[in-house]
Amino acid sequence: MDRERELAWLEERFRSGGAELLVIYGRRRLGKTELLKRFLRSKRCIYFLASRTSVQDNVESLKRRIAEFTGKRLYERLQVRGLGELLTYLAEEVERPCLVIDEFGYLAEVDRGVLSDLQAAWDEVLSRRSFFLVLCGSSVSMFETEVLGYRSPLYGRRTGSWRVEPLSFRDARSFIPRYGFEDAVRVWAVAGGVPMYLRLFDDGLEFEENLKRAVFAKGSLLYDEGYFLLREELREPSTYLALLKYLAAGYNTIGKLASAVGADKANLTKYLAVLQGLGLVKHVVPYGQRRKGIYAVADNYMWFWLRFVLPNQSELELGYADEVLRRIGPELEQHMGLVFEELVRQLIASRAIPLPFRPTYVGQWWRGEAQIDVVALDQHNALFAEVKWGRATGQDLTKLIERSQRVDVGGRRRHYLVVAREGSGVDWLVDFEELDRLTRPSG
């Protein structure tokens, strides 16, 4: 798994020599714990995994870890009033104290007072003793409000924070190196860039077999992971689930969603804002407009689960995965095309697909029934691209050029690109063979 940027950031902070209060957070299954353990391999540092018991139980467990680390059993007998006091003792004992608390959110959920306790210890002692403290957690909403928010007792104390995101498509492919580009996209459509999900796919098997084993089989991780993701983050998971179901079904505007869900538009906007903050929903505005946007499910796994697992769970419960796969076949291919379209926008934005210029904006355009899959711009150039999951012909390029005439790009030089499985009669075509070469992980 490639987390070189995150590792480099941690190393830089560690080498600073000064006091550091770092916050690392991100949704479940992204490999945060593995990242921290890689960082700590050659360092004299304490790693502590918090549990969902009381703060005092966690303090007792941490006392034992400190006793093992320092070789001084007296830490096990220390009578301390909380986490802050225990860390103060550690700061006085060790020259450059280093502590990583994984799943710190569990402590804050059990007793919010732990934040004030830690803040007092940081202000009075830890920040003056070059303490290197990392707080890590998996509840994005809790961390952004209770730990990083301006109302948090720790607000203004952190010296750095990093929200861990899913892997890029190139890095995701390192989990399935024997798969060609097309099958890699299919896995991407289900697992996205989540390491734990990617590990469930065996690239020695056909994609459909993986789908039946890892997603459509009752008891498999991805069969009901959608429920757990929502319960982890939200107080009203059923309300958000209803909203996401309609969103995945194509109710993509506030008006359509309000009618389907039966909710007030103002409240609906608040719910959507929460889902956007979690990275589960995105608001897409076509190029050249400010308001006429749509909402869409942003997370690949949730999108797939909402469209193909949740609606078919009655049959999947009975083990009818083959029957479900046969029935959803055409819809599944259409879904792959939509995922591929979004992936191409990402590949252009990250410059994995080379262009004659470096775009500063990458999006899409539509007006009525007319649509352009990719619009990419810099100060002097505009790219218009057609994306096809199937085969492309010269007619696709002709239609793209015609549609692009309706888009005002302010005198920029126009370029045209078709991205497809294969094609003919197209001047500038990037096919699956070329995409396979461009997105193969190095090494």
Secondary structure, 3 states (H helix, E strand, C coil): CCCHHHHHHHHHHHHCCCCEEEEEECCCCCCHHHHHHHHHCCCCCEEEECCCCCHHHHHHHHHHHHHHHHCCHHHHHCCCCCHHHHHHHHHHHCCCCEEEEECHHHHHHHCCHHHHHHHHHHHHCHHHCCCEEEEEECCHHHHHHHHCCCCCCCCCCCCEEEECCCCCHHHHHCCCCCCCHHHHHHHHHHHCCCHHHHCCCCCCCCHHHHHHHHCCCCCCHHHCHHHHHHHHHCCCHHHHHHHHHHHHCCCCCHHHHHHHHCCCHHHHHHHHHHHHHCCCEEEECCCCCCCCCEEEECCHHHHHHHHHHHHHHHHHHCCCHHHHHHHHHHHHHHHHHHHHHHHHHHHHHCCCCCCCCCCCEEEEEEECCEEEEEEEECCCEEEEEEEEEEEECHHHHHHHHHHHCCCCCCCCEEEEEEEEEEECCCCCEECHHHHHHHHCCCC
